[in-house]
Amino acid sequence: MQESSRIAAGRRKAVRAKRAVALAAAGSFLAVLGLARATHPGSAAAGSGSTLSPPTALVRQTQAGSSLSSGTIAPSTSSSQPQVQTSTS
């Protein structure tokens, strides 16, 4: 009968060890998940209070009273078609 009590004790010990490992793994997973969420650049906690500011050269230019000119995009004034040359060797 001593043989069966040793086996039962070993099984209980193994069950406790497995449970401890599972709890440690779950706790570690939750801790890493929390750290990743807190330090992610897209999270609300990391981005709160930060604002974007315009480039200082643009601010100085508009404060001085000069206006920014807008450009136009127009087709080429050349009436000839582009020439393509190919050669083989």
N, CA, C and O atoms as a CHARMM CRD file, in Angstrom:
* protein
*
  356
    1    1 MET  N      0.80300  -1.18500   0.00000 PROA 1      0.00000
    2    1 MET  CA     0.00000   0.00000   0.00000 PROA 1      0.00000
    3    1 MET  C      0.84900   1.25400   0.00000 PROA 1      0.00000
    4    1 MET  O      0.38400   2.30600  -0.43800 PROA 1      0.00000
    5    2 GLN  N      2.04000   1.17600   0.46300 PROA 2      0.00000
    6    2 GLN  CA     2.91300   2.33000   0.47200 PROA 2      0.00000
    7    2 GLN  C      3.23500   2.75000  -0.96000 PROA 2      0.00000
    8    2 GLN  O      3.42500   3.93600  -1.22800 PROA 2      0.00000
    9    3 GLU  N      3.29700   1.78900  -1.88300 PROA 3      0.00000
   10    3 GLU  CA     3.57600   2.07400  -3.29000 PROA 3      0.00000
   11    3 GLU  C      2.51000   2.98900  -3.88700 PROA 3      0.00000
   12    3 GLU  O      2.85000   3.94000  -4.59000 PROA 3      0.00000
   13    4 SER  N      1.22500   2.72400  -3.62400 PROA 4      0.00000
   14    4 SER  CA     0.14600   3.53100  -4.19200 PROA 4      0.00000
   15    4 SER  C      0.10500   4.92200  -3.57500 PROA 4      0.00000
   16    4 SER  O     -0.25300   5.87800  -4.26300 PROA 4      0.00000
   17    5 SER  N      0.45400   5.06500  -2.32000 PROA 5      0.00000
   18    5 SER  CA     0.44500   6.39500  -1.70300 PROA 5      0.00000
   19    5 SER  C      1.58400   7.25900  -2.25700 PROA 5      0.00000
   20    5 SER  O      1.44900   8.47800  -2.37000 PROA 5      0.00000
   21    6 ARG  N      2.72100   6.60700  -2.60400 PROA 6      0.00000
   22    6 ARG  CA     3.82100   7.35900  -3.21200 PROA 6      0.00000
   23    6 ARG  C      3.43900   7.83500  -4.60500 PROA 6      0.00000
   24    6 ARG  O      3.78900   8.94400  -5.00900 PROA 6      0.00000
   25    7 ILE  N      2.72100   6.99400  -5.33600 PROA 7      0.00000
   26    7 ILE  CA     2.28000   7.37200  -6.68000 PROA 7      0.00000
   27    7 ILE  C      1.25900   8.49600  -6.60000 PROA 7      0.00000
   28    7 ILE  O      1.31400   9.45300  -7.37200 PROA 7      0.00000
   29    8 ALA  N      0.33700   8.37600  -5.67100 PROA 8      0.00000
   30    8 ALA  CA    -0.68100   9.42100  -5.51100 PROA 8      0.00000
   31    8 ALA  C     -0.04100  10.74500  -5.10500 PROA 8      0.00000
   32    8 ALA  O     -0.43800  11.80600  -5.58600 PROA 8      0.00000
   33    9 ALA  N      0.94000  10.68000  -4.22800 PROA 9      0.00000
   34    9 ALA  CA     1.63400  11.89900  -3.79800 PROA 9      0.00000
   35    9 ALA  C      2.38400  12.53200  -4.97700 PROA 9      0.00000
   36    9 ALA  O      2.39800  13.75300  -5.13200 PROA 9      0.00000
   37   10 GLY  N      3.00000  11.69500  -5.79300 PROA 10     0.00000
   38   10 GLY  CA     3.70300  12.20400  -6.97200 PROA 10     0.00000
   39   10 GLY  C      2.74900  12.85200  -7.96800 PROA 10     0.00000
   40   10 GLY  O      3.06100  13.88200  -8.56700 PROA 10     0.00000
   41   11 ARG  N      1.59700  12.24100  -8.13300 PROA 11     0.00000
   42   11 ARG  CA     0.59800  12.81900  -9.04900 PROA 11     0.00000
   43   11 ARG  C      0.09200  14.16600  -8.53900 PROA 11     0.00000
   44   11 ARG  O     -0.07200  15.10900  -9.31200 PROA 11     0.00000
   45   12 ARG  N     -0.15500  14.24600  -7.22600 PROA 12     0.00000
   46   12 ARG  CA    -0.60100  15.52500  -6.65900 PROA 12     0.00000
   47   12 ARG  C      0.47000  16.60100  -6.83900 PROA 12     0.00000
   48   12 ARG  O      0.16500  17.75500  -7.13900 PROA 12     0.00000
   49   13 LYS  N      1.71700  16.20400  -6.65000 PROA 13     0.00000
   50   13 LYS  CA     2.82900  17.13800  -6.80900 PROA 13     0.00000
   51   13 LYS  C      2.92900  17.61100  -8.27000 PROA 13     0.00000
   52   13 LYS  O      3.17900  18.78700  -8.53100 PROA 13     0.00000
   53   14 ALA  N      2.73300  16.69300  -9.20300 PROA 14     0.00000
   54   14 ALA  CA     2.79800  17.04100 -10.62400 PROA 14     0.00000
   55   14 ALA  C      1.64200  17.97600 -11.00300 PROA 14     0.00000
   56   14 ALA  O      1.82900  18.91600 -11.77500 PROA 14     0.00000
   57   15 VAL  N      0.45400  17.71600 -10.45800 PROA 15     0.00000
   58   15 VAL  CA    -0.70500  18.56700 -10.74900 PROA 15     0.00000
   59   15 VAL  C     -0.45500  19.97600 -10.22500 PROA 15     0.00000
   60   15 VAL  O     -0.74600  20.95300 -10.91500 PROA 15     0.00000
   61   16 ARG  N      0.08400  20.09200  -9.00400 PROA 16     0.00000
   62   16 ARG  CA     0.39400  21.41200  -8.43800 PROA 16     0.00000
   63   16 ARG  C      1.44500  22.14100  -9.26500 PROA 16     0.00000
   64   16 ARG  O      1.33800  23.34700  -9.49200 PROA 16     0.00000
   65   17 ALA  N      2.44800  21.41900  -9.70900 PROA 17     0.00000
   66   17 ALA  CA     3.50300  22.04300 -10.52700 PROA 17     0.00000
   67   17 ALA  C      2.93600  22.53200 -11.86200 PROA 17     0.00000
   68   17 ALA  O      3.26700  23.63000 -12.31000 PROA 17     0.00000
   69   18 LYS  N      2.08600  21.72400 -12.49700 PROA 18     0.00000
   70   18 LYS  CA     1.47300  22.13800 -13.76300 PROA 18     0.00000
   71   18 LYS  C      0.59500  23.37200 -13.56800 PROA 18     0.00000
   72   18 LYS  O      0.59600  24.28500 -14.39400 PROA 18     0.00000
   73   19 ARG  N     -0.14700  23.38500 -12.47100 PROA 19     0.00000
   74   19 ARG  CA    -1.01400  24.52800 -12.18900 PROA 19     0.00000
   75   19 ARG  C     -0.18000  25.78900 -11.94600 PROA 19     0.00000
   76   19 ARG  O     -0.54300  26.87200 -12.40600 PROA 19     0.00000
   77   20 ALA  N      0.92700  25.65100 -11.23200 PROA 20     0.00000
   78   20 ALA  CA     1.79700  26.80200 -10.96300 PROA 20     0.00000
   79   20 ALA  C      2.40500  27.33200 -12.26200 PROA 20     0.00000
   80   20 ALA  O      2.48900  28.54600 -12.45200 PROA 20     0.00000
   81   21 VAL  N      2.82700  26.44300 -13.15100 PROA 21     0.00000
   82   21 VAL  CA     3.40300  26.85900 -14.43100 PROA 21     0.00000
   83   21 VAL  C      2.34300  27.55800 -15.28800 PROA 21     0.00000
   84   21 VAL  O      2.63300  28.57200 -15.92200 PROA 21     0.00000
   85   22 ALA  N      1.12400  27.02800 -15.31200 PROA 22     0.00000
   86   22 ALA  CA     0.04700  27.63200 -16.09400 PROA 22     0.00000
   87   22 ALA  C     -0.30000  29.02300 -15.56200 PROA 22     0.00000
   88   22 ALA  O     -0.50200  29.95300 -16.34300 PROA 22     0.00000
   89   23 LEU  N     -0.36800  29.17000 -14.23900 PROA 23     0.00000
   90   23 LEU  CA    -0.66700  30.47700 -13.65800 PROA 23     0.00000
   91   23 LEU  C      0.45200  31.48000 -13.92900 PROA 23     0.00000
   92   23 LEU  O      0.18200  32.64800 -14.20700 PROA 23     0.00000
   93   24 ALA  N      1.69700  31.03700 -13.84900 PROA 24     0.00000
   94   24 ALA  CA     2.82800  31.92800 -14.14000 PROA 24     0.00000
   95   24 ALA  C      2.81500  32.35700 -15.60700 PROA 24     0.00000
   96   24 ALA  O      3.09400  33.51600 -15.91600 PROA 24     0.00000
   97   25 ALA  N      2.49700  31.43700 -16.50600 PROA 25     0.00000
   98   25 ALA  CA     2.44200  31.76700 -17.92900 PROA 25     0.00000
   99   25 ALA  C      1.30900  32.75400 -18.21200 PROA 25     0.00000
  100   25 ALA  O      1.49300  33.70600 -18.97000 PROA 25     0.00000
  101   26 ALA  N      0.14600  32.53500 -17.61100 PROA 26     0.00000
  102   26 ALA  CA    -0.98400  33.44000 -17.81300 PROA 26     0.00000
  103   26 ALA  C     -0.67000  34.82900 -17.25400 PROA 26     0.00000
  104   26 ALA  O     -0.98800  35.83800 -17.88400 PROA 26     0.00000
  105   27 GLY  N     -0.05300  34.88400 -16.08500 PROA 27     0.00000
  106   27 GLY  CA     0.32300  36.17300 -15.50000 PROA 27     0.00000
  107   27 GLY  C      1.34400  36.91300 -16.35100 PROA 27     0.00000
  108   27 GLY  O      1.25000  38.12600 -16.53900 PROA 27     0.00000
  109   28 SER  N      2.31800  36.17400 -16.86200 PROA 28     0.00000
  110   28 SER  CA     3.32300  36.79200 -17.72900 PROA 28     0.00000
  111   28 SER  C      2.68800  37.31600 -19.01500 PROA 28     0.00000
  112   28 SER  O      3.02000  38.40800 -19.47500 PROA 28     0.00000
  113   29 PHE  N      1.78400  36.54200 -19.58900 PROA 29     0.00000
  114   29 PHE  CA     1.10000  36.97000 -20.80300 PROA 29     0.00000
  115   29 PHE  C      0.32200  38.26000 -20.55900 PROA 29     0.00000
  116   29 PHE  O      0.38400  39.18300 -21.37100 PROA 29     0.00000
  117   30 LEU  N     -0.40000  38.33000 -19.46300 PROA 30     0.00000
  118   30 LEU  CA    -1.17100  39.53100 -19.15900 PROA 30     0.00000
  119   30 LEU  C     -0.26600  40.73300 -18.90500 PROA 30     0.00000
  120   30 LEU  O     -0.59400  41.85200 -19.29700 PROA 30     0.00000
  121   31 ALA  N      0.86600  40.50600 -18.25200 PROA 31     0.00000
  122   31 ALA  CA     1.80000  41.60100 -17.99600 PROA 31     0.00000
  123   31 ALA  C      2.37800  42.13600 -19.30700 PROA 31     0.00000
  124   31 ALA  O      2.45800  43.35000 -19.49500 PROA 31     0.00000
  125   32 VAL  N      2.77700  41.25100 -20.20500 PROA 32     0.00000
  126   32 VAL  CA     3.32000  41.68300 -21.49300 PROA 32     0.00000
  127   32 VAL  C      2.23600  42.37500 -22.32200 PROA 32     0.00000
  128   32 VAL  O      2.51100  43.37100 -22.99200 PROA 32     0.00000
  129   33 LEU  N      1.03100  41.86400 -22.28100 PROA 33     0.00000
  130   33 LEU  CA    -0.07900  42.48300 -22.99400 PROA 33     0.00000
  131   33 LEU  C     -0.32700  43.90300 -22.47500 PROA 33     0.00000
  132   33 LEU  O     -0.53500  44.82400 -23.26500 PROA 33     0.00000
  133   34 GLY  N     -0.30600  44.07600 -21.18300 PROA 34     0.00000
  134   34 GLY  CA    -0.49700  45.39900 -20.59600 PROA 34     0.00000
  135   34 GLY  C      0.61400  46.36200 -20.96300 PROA 34     0.00000
  136   34 GLY  O      0.35100  47.52500 -21.27000 PROA 34     0.00000
  137   35 LEU  N      1.85800  45.89200 -20.93500 PROA 35     0.00000
  138   35 LEU  CA     2.98200  46.74800 -21.32300 PROA 35     0.00000
  139   35 LEU  C      2.90400  47.12800 -22.79200 PROA 35     0.00000
  140   35 LEU  O      3.15900  48.27800 -23.14700 PROA 35     0.00000
  141   36 ALA  N      2.55700  46.18800 -23.64100 PROA 36     0.00000
  142   36 ALA  CA     2.46100  46.47600 -25.06900 PROA 36     0.00000
  143   36 ALA  C      1.36500  47.48900 -25.33700 PROA 36     0.00000
  144   36 ALA  O      1.52800  48.37700 -26.17300 PROA 36     0.00000
  145   37 ARG  N      0.26200  47.36400 -24.64300 PROA 37     0.00000
  146   37 ARG  CA    -0.84700  48.29800 -24.84400 PROA 37     0.00000
  147   37 ARG  C     -0.48500  49.69400 -24.34100 PROA 37     0.00000
  148   37 ARG  O     -0.84700  50.69200 -24.96300 PROA 37     0.00000
  149   38 ALA  N      0.22200  49.76400 -23.22400 PROA 38     0.00000
  150   38 ALA  CA     0.56700  51.05700 -22.64000 PROA 38     0.00000
  151   38 ALA  C      1.63600  51.78900 -23.45400 PROA 38     0.00000
  152   38 ALA  O      1.63500  53.01900 -23.50300 PROA 38     0.00000
  153   39 THR  N      2.54000  51.05400 -24.08700 PROA 39     0.00000
  154   39 THR  CA     3.64500  51.69800 -24.78600 PROA 39     0.00000
  155   39 THR  C      3.45000  51.76800 -26.28600 PROA 39     0.00000
  156   39 THR  O      4.33500  52.26200 -26.98500 PROA 39     0.00000
  157   40 HSD  N      2.33400  51.29700 -26.80800 PROA 40     0.00000
  158   40 HSD  CA     2.09500  51.33800 -28.25200 PROA 40     0.00000
  159   40 HSD  C      1.93200  52.78600 -28.70100 PROA 40     0.00000
  160   40 HSD  O      1.19600  53.54100 -28.06600 PROA 40     0.00000
  161   41 PRO  N      2.61200  53.19800 -29.79600 PROA 41     0.00000
  162   41 PRO  CA     2.54100  54.59400 -30.20900 PROA 41     0.00000
  163   41 PRO  C      1.14200  55.04500 -30.62600 PROA 41     0.00000
  164   41 PRO  O      0.85800  56.24200 -30.60300 PROA 41     0.00000
  165   42 GLY  N      0.27700  54.13200 -30.99900 PROA 42     0.00000
  166   42 GLY  CA    -1.06300  54.50900 -31.40500 PROA 42     0.00000
  167   42 GLY  C     -2.06000  54.52200 -30.26900 PROA 42     0.00000
  168   42 GLY  O     -3.23500  54.81300 -30.49200 PROA 42     0.00000
  169   43 SER  N     -1.63700  54.22100 -29.07800 PROA 43     0.00000
  170   43 SER  CA    -2.58400  54.16000 -27.96400 PROA 43     0.00000
  171   43 SER  C     -2.96000  55.55700 -27.49900 PROA 43     0.00000
  172   43 SER  O     -2.20500  56.51000 -27.69000 PROA 43     0.00000
  173   44 ALA  N     -4.11300  55.66800 -26.89900 PROA 44     0.00000
  174   44 ALA  CA    -4.59900  56.96500 -26.44000 PROA 44     0.00000
  175   44 ALA  C     -3.74600  57.51400 -25.30400 PROA 44     0.00000
  176   44 ALA  O     -3.57000  58.72700 -25.19700 PROA 44     0.00000
  177   45 ALA  N     -3.22000  56.64700 -24.46100 PROA 45     0.00000
  178   45 ALA  CA    -2.42000  57.11500 -23.32400 PROA 45     0.00000
  179   45 ALA  C     -1.11600  57.74000 -23.79700 PROA 45     0.00000
  180   45 ALA  O     -0.67800  58.74400 -23.23500 PROA 45     0.00000
  181   46 ALA  N     -0.48900  57.17000 -24.81700 PROA 46     0.00000
  182   46 ALA  CA     0.78300  57.70200 -25.29900 PROA 46     0.00000
  183   46 ALA  C      0.58000  58.97300 -26.10400 PROA 46     0.00000
  184   46 ALA  O      1.45600  59.83900 -26.10000 PROA 46     0.00000
  185   47 GLY  N     -0.55100  59.11700 -26.79800 PROA 47     0.00000
  186   47 GLY  CA    -0.75700  60.25100 -27.66700 PROA 47     0.00000
  187   47 GLY  C     -1.54300  61.39100 -27.04900 PROA 47     0.00000
  188   47 GLY  O     -1.77200  62.39900 -27.71700 PROA 47     0.00000
  189   48 SER  N     -1.95900  61.27000 -25.81300 PROA 48     0.00000
  190   48 SER  CA    -2.77500  62.31800 -25.22000 PROA 48     0.00000
  191   48 SER  C     -1.92600  63.54500 -24.92100 PROA 48     0.00000
  192   48 SER  O     -0.80800  63.44600 -24.41600 PROA 48     0.00000
  193   49 GLY  N     -2.48400  64.69100 -25.24300 PROA 49     0.00000
  194   49 GLY  CA    -1.79300  65.93400 -24.94800 PROA 49     0.00000
  195   49 GLY  C     -0.81700  66.37500 -26.01600 PROA 49     0.00000
  196   49 GLY  O     -0.32800  67.50200 -25.94500 PROA 49     0.00000
  197   50 SER  N     -0.51200  65.56600 -26.98300 PROA 50     0.00000
  198   50 SER  CA     0.43300  65.97800 -28.01100 PROA 50     0.00000
  199   50 SER  C     -0.32500  66.60000 -29.17100 PROA 50     0.00000
  200   50 SER  O     -1.36900  66.09600 -29.58500 PROA 50     0.00000
  201   51 THR  N      0.21000  67.70400 -29.69500 PROA 51     0.00000
  202   51 THR  CA    -0.39800  68.36700 -30.82700 PROA 51     0.00000
  203   51 THR  C      0.63600  68.52900 -31.92200 PROA 51     0.00000
  204   51 THR  O      1.83800  68.55800 -31.65800 PROA 51     0.00000
  205   52 LEU  N      0.17000  68.63300 -33.13000 PROA 52     0.00000
  206   52 LEU  CA     1.06100  68.86000 -34.25900 PROA 52     0.00000
  207   52 LEU  C      1.23400  70.35200 -34.45600 PROA 52     0.00000
  208   52 LEU  O      0.28000  71.11300 -34.29200 PROA 52     0.00000
  209   53 SER  N      2.43100  70.78000 -34.80500 PROA 53     0.00000
  210   53 SER  CA     2.67400  72.19600 -35.05100 PROA 53     0.00000
  211   53 SER  C      3.17000  72.36900 -36.48200 PROA 53     0.00000
  212   53 SER  O      3.86400  71.49600 -37.00300 PROA 53     0.00000
  213   54 PRO  N      2.82700  73.48100 -37.12300 PROA 54     0.00000
  214   54 PRO  CA     3.26600  73.70000 -38.49900 PROA 54     0.00000
  215   54 PRO  C      4.75500  74.01300 -38.54400 PROA 54     0.00000
  216   54 PRO  O      5.33300  74.40200 -37.52900 PROA 54     0.00000
  217   55 PRO  N      5.37700  73.85200 -39.69000 PROA 55     0.00000
  218   55 PRO  CA     6.80100  74.18400 -39.81400 PROA 55     0.00000
  219   55 PRO  C      7.03200  75.66100 -39.52400 PROA 55     0.00000
  220   55 PRO  O      6.22100  76.50500 -39.90400 PROA 55     0.00000
  221   56 THR  N      8.12500  75.97300 -38.85800 PROA 56     0.00000
  222   56 THR  CA     8.37700  77.35400 -38.43900 PROA 56     0.00000
  223   56 THR  C      8.62900  78.27800 -39.62100 PROA 56     0.00000
  224   56 THR  O      8.28300  79.45700 -39.54900 PROA 56     0.00000
  225   57 ALA  N      9.21700  77.78600 -40.70300 PROA 57     0.00000
  226   57 ALA  CA     9.45200  78.65000 -41.87100 PROA 57     0.00000
  227   57 ALA  C      8.12700  79.10500 -42.47000 PROA 57     0.00000
  228   57 ALA  O      8.00600  80.26000 -42.88000 PROA 57     0.00000
  229   58 LEU  N      7.14800  78.23700 -42.52800 PROA 58     0.00000
  230   58 LEU  CA     5.83000  78.59900 -43.05500 PROA 58     0.00000
  231   58 LEU  C      5.15000  79.60500 -42.14000 PROA 58     0.00000
  232   58 LEU  O      4.49200  80.53100 -42.61500 PROA 58     0.00000
  233   59 VAL  N      5.29800  79.43500 -40.85800 PROA 59     0.00000
  234   59 VAL  CA     4.69200  80.36900 -39.90400 PROA 59     0.00000
  235   59 VAL  C      5.32200  81.74100 -40.05200 PROA 59     0.00000
  236   59 VAL  O      4.61400  82.74800 -40.06800 PROA 59     0.00000
  237   60 ARG  N      6.66300  81.79700 -40.16300 PROA 60     0.00000
  238   60 ARG  CA     7.34300  83.08400 -40.32100 PROA 60     0.00000
  239   60 ARG  C      6.92400  83.75900 -41.62100 PROA 60     0.00000
  240   60 ARG  O      6.71800  84.97300 -41.64800 PROA 60     0.00000
  241   61 GLN  N      6.79600  82.99100 -42.69500 PROA 61     0.00000
  242   61 GLN  CA     6.43900  83.55500 -43.99300 PROA 61     0.00000
  243   61 GLN  C      5.02700  84.13700 -43.98100 PROA 61     0.00000
  244   61 GLN  O      4.79500  85.22100 -44.51500 PROA 61     0.00000
  245   62 THR  N      4.09800  83.42500 -43.37800 PROA 62     0.00000
  246   62 THR  CA     2.72900  83.93400 -43.33900 PROA 62     0.00000
  247   62 THR  C      2.58300  85.07500 -42.34200 PROA 62     0.00000
  248   62 THR  O      1.72800  85.93800 -42.53900 PROA 62     0.00000
  249   63 GLN  N      3.37800  85.11500 -41.28500 PROA 63     0.00000
  250   63 GLN  CA     3.33000  86.22500 -40.33900 PROA 63     0.00000
  251   63 GLN  C      3.90600  87.49000 -40.95500 PROA 63     0.00000
  252   63 GLN  O      3.49200  88.59500 -40.60600 PROA 63     0.00000
  253   64 ALA  N      4.86700  87.33500 -41.87700 PROA 64     0.00000
  254   64 ALA  CA     5.48600  88.49100 -42.52000 PROA 64     0.00000
  255   64 ALA  C      4.54500  89.11800 -43.53700 PROA 64     0.00000
  256   64 ALA  O      4.81300  90.22500 -44.00500 PROA 64     0.00000
  257   65 GLY  N      3.47100  88.46300 -43.89000 PROA 65     0.00000
  258   65 GLY  CA     2.49400  89.03700 -44.78900 PROA 65     0.00000
  259   65 GLY  C      2.63200  88.55800 -46.21700 PROA 65     0.00000
  260   65 GLY  O      1.81300  88.92100 -47.06200 PROA 65     0.00000
  261   66 SER  N      3.61800  87.77300 -46.51000 PROA 66     0.00000
  262   66 SER  CA     3.74600  87.29100 -47.88400 PROA 66     0.00000
  263   66 SER  C      2.79200  86.13400 -48.09500 PROA 66     0.00000
  264   66 SER  O      2.56700  85.31700 -47.20200 PROA 66     0.00000
  265   67 SER  N      2.24300  86.08200 -49.28200 PROA 67     0.00000
  266   67 SER  CA     1.29300  85.01800 -49.56700 PROA 67     0.00000
  267   67 SER  C      1.99500  83.88300 -50.28900 PROA 67     0.00000
  268   67 SER  O      3.00600  84.07800 -50.96300 PROA 67     0.00000
  269   68 LEU  N      1.45800  82.74300 -50.13900 PROA 68     0.00000
  270   68 LEU  CA     2.01200  81.59000 -50.83500 PROA 68     0.00000
  271   68 LEU  C      1.39300  81.53300 -52.21700 PROA 68     0.00000
  272   68 LEU  O      0.17100  81.59200 -52.35700 PROA 68     0.00000
  273   69 SER  N      2.22500  81.41900 -53.23500 PROA 69     0.00000
  274   69 SER  CA     1.68700  81.36600 -54.59400 PROA 69     0.00000
  275   69 SER  C      1.32200  79.93100 -54.93100 PROA 69     0.00000
  276   69 SER  O      1.99600  78.98100 -54.53300 PROA 69     0.00000
  277   70 SER  N      0.24200  79.80700 -55.67200 PROA 70     0.00000
  278   70 SER  CA    -0.16400  78.47400 -56.07500 PROA 70     0.00000
  279   70 SER  C      0.29300  78.23700 -57.50100 PROA 70     0.00000
  280   70 SER  O      0.18900  79.13300 -58.33900 PROA 70     0.00000
  281   71 GLY  N      0.78400  77.08100 -57.78300 PROA 71     0.00000
  282   71 GLY  CA     1.26100  76.74000 -59.11300 PROA 71     0.00000
  283   71 GLY  C      0.16000  76.10600 -59.93300 PROA 71     0.00000
  284   71 GLY  O     -0.87800  75.70500 -59.40600 PROA 71     0.00000
  285   72 THR  N      0.39400  76.02200 -61.20300 PROA 72     0.00000
  286   72 THR  CA    -0.56200  75.36100 -62.08300 PROA 72     0.00000
  287   72 THR  C      0.13200  74.24600 -62.82600 PROA 72     0.00000
  288   72 THR  O      1.33800  74.29800 -63.07000 PROA 72     0.00000
  289   73 ILE  N     -0.62600  73.25300 -63.17800 PROA 73     0.00000
  290   73 ILE  CA    -0.10000  72.13900 -63.95900 PROA 73     0.00000
  291   73 ILE  C     -0.75600  72.22600 -65.32500 PROA 73     0.00000
  292   73 ILE  O     -1.98300  72.21200 -65.43200 PROA 73     0.00000
  293   74 ALA  N      0.04400  72.31400 -66.35500 PROA 74     0.00000
  294   74 ALA  CA    -0.48300  72.44500 -67.70800 PROA 74     0.00000
  295   74 ALA  C      0.22500  71.45200 -68.61800 PROA 74     0.00000
  296   74 ALA  O      1.34200  71.02300 -68.32900 PROA 74     0.00000
  297   75 PRO  N     -0.42200  71.09200 -69.70500 PROA 75     0.00000
  298   75 PRO  CA     0.23700  70.19000 -70.64700 PROA 75     0.00000
  299   75 PRO  C      1.40500  70.88400 -71.34000 PROA 75     0.00000
  300   75 PRO  O      1.50200  72.11100 -71.35300 PROA 75     0.00000
  301   76 SER  N      2.25800  70.09600 -71.89500 PROA 76     0.00000
  302   76 SER  CA     3.42400  70.60100 -72.60100 PROA 76     0.00000
  303   76 SER  C      2.99400  71.47100 -73.77500 PROA 76     0.00000
  304   76 SER  O      1.98300  71.19200 -74.41900 PROA 76     0.00000
  305   77 THR  N      3.76800  72.53700 -74.05700 PROA 77     0.00000
  306   77 THR  CA     3.44300  73.41400 -75.18400 PROA 77     0.00000
  307   77 THR  C      3.96300  72.84800 -76.49900 PROA 77     0.00000
  308   77 THR  O      3.62800  73.36700 -77.56400 PROA 77     0.00000
  309   78 SER  N      4.75700  71.81600 -76.44700 PROA 78     0.00000
  310   78 SER  CA     5.29200  71.21100 -77.66400 PROA 78     0.00000
  311   78 SER  C      4.18700  70.45900 -78.38500 PROA 78     0.00000
  312   78 SER  O      3.44900  69.69200 -77.76700 PROA 78     0.00000
  313   79 SER  N      4.06700  70.68100 -79.72100 PROA 79     0.00000
  314   79 SER  CA     3.01800  70.01000 -80.48100 PROA 79     0.00000
  315   79 SER  C      3.48700  68.69100 -81.08300 PROA 79     0.00000
  316   79 SER  O      2.66800  67.91600 -81.57800 PROA 79     0.00000
  317   80 SER  N      4.78500  68.42500 -81.05100 PROA 80     0.00000
  318   80 SER  CA     5.28000  67.17900 -81.63800 PROA 80     0.00000
  319   80 SER  C      5.18900  66.04200 -80.63700 PROA 80     0.00000
  320   80 SER  O      5.23200  66.25300 -79.42500 PROA 80     0.00000
  321   81 GLN  N      5.06600  64.86000 -81.15400 PROA 81     0.00000
  322   81 GLN  CA     4.99800  63.66700 -80.32200 PROA 81     0.00000
  323   81 GLN  C      6.41000  63.30800 -79.86300 PROA 81     0.00000
  324   81 GLN  O      7.36700  63.53400 -80.60400 PROA 81     0.00000
  325   82 PRO  N      6.55800  62.77100 -78.69400 PROA 82     0.00000
  326   82 PRO  CA     7.89000  62.35900 -78.23000 PROA 82     0.00000
  327   82 PRO  C      8.43700  61.23700 -79.10600 PROA 82     0.00000
  328   82 PRO  O      7.69900  60.37000 -79.57400 PROA 82     0.00000
  329   83 GLN  N      9.72800  61.27900 -79.30900 PROA 83     0.00000
  330   83 GLN  CA    10.38500  60.27800 -80.14400 PROA 83     0.00000
  331   83 GLN  C     11.00800  59.21300 -79.25200 PROA 83     0.00000
  332   83 GLN  O     11.64700  59.53100 -78.25000 PROA 83     0.00000
  333   84 VAL  N     10.82200  57.96800 -79.61500 PROA 84     0.00000
  334   84 VAL  CA    11.36700  56.85100 -78.85900 PROA 84     0.00000
  335   84 VAL  C     12.32500  56.10500 -79.76300 PROA 84     0.00000
  336   84 VAL  O     11.95900  55.72700 -80.87600 PROA 84     0.00000
  337   85 GLN  N     13.54500  55.88700 -79.30300 PROA 85     0.00000
  338   85 GLN  CA    14.52400  55.15600 -80.08300 PROA 85     0.00000
  339   85 GLN  C     14.88700  53.88400 -79.35800 PROA 85     0.00000
  340   85 GLN  O     15.14900  53.89000 -78.15500 PROA 85     0.00000
  341   86 THR  N     14.89900  52.81100 -80.08800 PROA 86     0.00000
  342   86 THR  CA    15.32800  51.53700 -79.52000 PROA 86     0.00000
  343   86 THR  C     16.41400  50.95600 -80.39600 PROA 86     0.00000
  344   86 THR  O     16.46200  51.19000 -81.60300 PROA 86     0.00000
  345   87 SER  N     17.27100  50.20500 -79.77000 PROA 87     0.00000
  346   87 SER  CA    18.31700  49.53700 -80.54600 PROA 87     0.00000
  347   87 SER  C     18.60500  48.19600 -79.91300 PROA 87     0.00000
  348   87 SER  O     18.44300  48.00800 -78.70700 PROA 87     0.00000
  349   88 THR  N     19.02800  47.28200 -80.73600 PROA 88     0.00000
  350   88 THR  CA    19.41300  45.95700 -80.24200 PROA 88     0.00000
  351   88 THR  C     20.83700  45.68100 -80.67500 PROA 88     0.00000
  352   88 THR  O     21.28000  46.16300 -81.71800 PROA 88     0.00000
  353   89 SER  N     21.52700  44.93700 -79.91000 PROA 89     0.00000
  354   89 SER  CA    22.90600  44.60900 -80.29600 PROA 89     0.00000
  355   89 SER  C     23.09500  43.13400 -80.42300 PROA 89     0.00000
  356   89 SER  O     24.19300  42.67700 -80.74000 PROA 89     0.00000
